[in-house]
């Protein structure tokens, strides 16, 4: 029997004084010291499941809102609906936060113009969020930032052949990104900061 959120919530009767011991319904005991790999696996699995659920919720929300009567939702409303499970709404709507900058960019500035139903919409927003979250200002990266026209052009460059962040190219082609065959990012290599 596996571990699920429903059966992984019982504290043992006598936890050790320095940490809590958790027991699931199968009477398996987990402590941070003795089962760090188990906890890491559980956390990784939970993160993956949450990402999958957010993506599924986003696609369900967009599908259900298009069948309602009344005026069609705007692009901004659709993106708000799919991204609010990922980023807090107050951060998403605040143009001074990295979330707000990424949100406004994908809606108003992204030359690729992905739609909210596009399977990579959440991924593209997340990559823009990574960019804005690691930039002190709008465009402060020293290599392959949004305004770097020389990104990937030098043969000695580790990002040779790749595009700068926020370009119209697929986010799979942005500097340091590696995607699987289906176009989903599996690895991100970032450079160093000055």
Secondary structure, 3 states (H helix, E strand, C coil): CCCCCCCCCEECCCCCCCCCCEECCCCCEECCCCCHHHHHHHHHHHHHHHHHHHHHHHHHHHHHHHHCCCCCCCHHHHHHHHHCCCCCHHHHCCCCCHHHHHHHHHHHHCCCCCCCCCCCHHHHHHHHHHHHHCCCCCCCCCCCCCCCCCCCCCCCCCCCCCECCCCCCCHHHECCEEECCCCCEEEECCCCCC
